[in-house]
Structures are given as structure tokens and as C-alpha cells.
Amino acid sequence: MGTTRQHPPGDPGREPEGAGVGARAVAGTRADAGAGVSSVEPAGPAESVERQWRTLPLRQVSGIVPTARDFARQALHDWGWLPASTADRRAAAEDVLLVVSELVTNACLHADGPDELRIARTPKVLRVEVADGGAGQPAPRTPHRAGRPGGHGMFIVQRLCLDWGVVRVPGEPGKTVWAELAAPA
């Protein structure tokens, strides 16, 4: 499932230009003060669906994992995933929060911390991206039966997601680890 590829399937595309720290919200969405930046862009000429992005800079943030989860939880609330009206919708939201936790934790443990968390949505797919400066390659490991903690993050991501992978920009350090989850029905 998880692979390294330049243009992953279902890729909602990169964030619109200028949608970074200090950027203003686009197309009537709001930027949460101190909690990241929101933007909306058309998905492309062949698609009439809008992509909605949320971006949270994470460099030098204390409590990175809880901050990332809170940011994702707020995006899910704003996009109507929360509060969940059914058990399936609640499980879908919990899966998103778990994937955010796992990707951000991996960047903390293996890449000197994440630089940025990005979340994008279309009506069918929610995409989580964590950018970091690390050179490592995430890979799922088979869970230990001896009860040793750790080492299960990418296995969990692989099990919960439609797909996941790593994008690297040639000539630039670091990578973006992405994962896509199905939107609740």
C-alpha cells in the first residue's frame, strides 16, 4: 500500500500558493487565529469539487501531538464530521485523529520533529500530510507479539487508510508523509 511516488493516486494537489503562515483565508473560509490557515481552491478543471485545506505550522510548538490532534479535531468539526451522528461517523473521525497522532509522532521520533501538518478534504477523501526535514523512510512493521511498545505507527496507518506514501522534492531535504482516509458515508 504505502509507497514512495511523486504523484500519488487521489492526490488532491498541493496547497494553493500563499496559503502558509500569515496567509489570509481564501474564498470565504476563515483562518483560525494561532491555529493554522484555511484555504479553499477548485480541485481542477475536470472536477467541480472544492478542496479545503487546513495548515498548521509545527516548528517550535510545545505539546506537538496534542496540538495537532486539536487542530485536526477542529477541522473535522468545521467540516461536519463532528459531532458524529452515528457510530460509523464517530469511528471515521477517531481514525483521522489516530492517523494524525501516528504521523506526527513518527516525525517527532524519527525526523527531529514535524515542520507542518496539512489536512485537505473533498467529499470523498480526507488527506493528512506531515512535512518534516528527515531523510528516513517510514515503513510498516509487523506488530510485536512480545508486548514491546512502539513500532506500530505505520502499521496502524496502513490498516486505517485507503493509501499512504511519501513525497520527496528532488534536491530538497525532507519529505512529506501523506495518508488518505475515506470520508464517512
VOLO-773564 format. One record per residue (C-alpha): x, y, z negated. Coordinates in steps of 0.2 Angstrom, whole numbers, padded with zeros to 4 digits, always signed. Layout:
N
XYZ/...
END
This chain:
185
+0000+0000+0000/+0012+0014-0006/+0025+0018+0007/+0036+0032+0012/+0029+0041+0028/+0030+0058+0034/+0011+0059+0039/+0001+0048+0028/-0016+0042+0034/-0031+0053+0026/-0018+0067+0023/-0029+0082+0020/-0014+0093+0026/-0003+0105+0016/-0009+0119+0006/-0013+0135+0016/+0001+0147+0017/+0002+0159+0002/-0008+0148-0010/+0005+0147-0023/+0009+0156-0039/+0002+0173-0038/-0009+0170-0023/-0027+0175-0023/-0041+0164-0021/-0047+0162-0003/-0065+0161+0004/-0074+0165-0012/-0066+0152-0023/-0058+0158-0040/-0041+0156-0046/-0041+0152-0065/-0030+0164-0074/-0015+0155-0080/-0022+0138-0075/-0016+0137-0057/-0023+0143-0040/-0038+0138-0030/-0040+0139-0011/-0052+0133+0002/-0047+0130+0020/-0056+0122+0035/-0050+0104+0037/-0046+0107+0055/-0054+0110+0072/-0061+0092+0073/-0068+0092+0056/-0081+0103+0049/-0077+0099+0031/-0068+0111+0020/-0053+0105+0009/-0052+0113-0008/-0035+0114-0016/-0030+0117-0034/-0012+0120-0038/-0004+0121-0055/+0015+0126-0057/+0023+0114-0070/+0041+0120-0072/+0044+0125-0090/+0027+0121-0096/+0026+0113-0113/+0014+0098-0115/+0015+0095-0096/+0004+0079-0096/-0010+0086-0107/-0009+0102-0097/-0010+0093-0080/-0025+0082-0086/-0034+0098-0092/-0031+0106-0076/-0037+0091-0066/-0052+0089-0078/-0057+0107-0075/-0056+0104-0056/-0067+0089-0057/-0079+0099-0067/-0079+0113-0055/-0082+0101-0040/-0096+0092-0049/-0088+0076-0053/-0090+0080-0072/-0101+0079-0082/-0104+0062-0074/-0122+0057-0072/-0118+0038-0070/-0106+0026-0076/-0098+0024-0059/-0095+0043-0058/-0088+0043-0075/-0076+0029-0071/-0071+0038-0055/-0067+0054-0065/-0057+0044-0078/-0047+0036-0064/-0042+0053-0057/-0036+0058-0074/-0026+0042-0077/-0018+0044-0060/-0013+0062-0064/-0006+0056-0080/+0004+0042-0072/+0011+0053-0058/+0016+0067-0069/+0023+0056-0082/+0034+0047-0069/+0041+0064-0064/+0045+0068-0082/+0054+0051-0084/+0062+0049-0068/+0064+0066-0059/+0068+0079-0073/+0050+0084-0073/+0037+0089-0060/+0038+0106-0051/+0019+0107-0046/+0003+0097-0047/-0009+0099-0032/-0026+0092-0031/-0037+0093-0015/-0054+0086-0011/-0065+0083+0004/-0082+0075+0002/-0075+0058+0004/-0057+0058-0004/-0048+0067-0018/-0029+0068-0016/-0017+0071-0031/+0001+0077-0027/+0015+0079-0039/+0031+0088-0032/+0047+0085-0041/+0066+0088-0037/+0070+0069-0040/+0079+0058-0027/+0072+0042-0034/+0059+0031-0025/+0043+0026-0035/+0038+0008-0034/+0025-0003-0042/+0032-0016-0054/+0023-0032-0059/+0017-0029-0077/+0027-0037-0091/+0019-0051-0100/+0030-0050-0115/+0021-0034-0121/+0035-0022-0117/+0029-0004-0115/+0032+0006-0099/+0035+0002-0081/+0017+0000-0076/+0013+0018-0069/+0014+0015-0051/+0006-0002-0053/-0009+0007-0060/-0009+0020-0047/-0008+0006-0033/-0023-0003-0041/-0034+0013-0043/-0031+0022-0027/-0036+0020-0009/-0017+0023-0004/-0002+0032-0011/+0015+0036-0004/+0030+0048-0004/+0033+0063+0007/+0051+0070+0009/+0056+0085+0019/+0072+0082+0028/+0086+0092+0022/+0077+0097+0006/+0079+0090-0011/+0065+0081-0020/+0049+0073-0014/+0030+0074-0016/+0021+0058-0023/+0003+0058-0017/-0011+0047-0021/-0029+0046-0014/-0045+0041-0023/-0062+0039-0016/-0075+0052-0021/-0089+0045-0031/-0105+0040-0021/
END
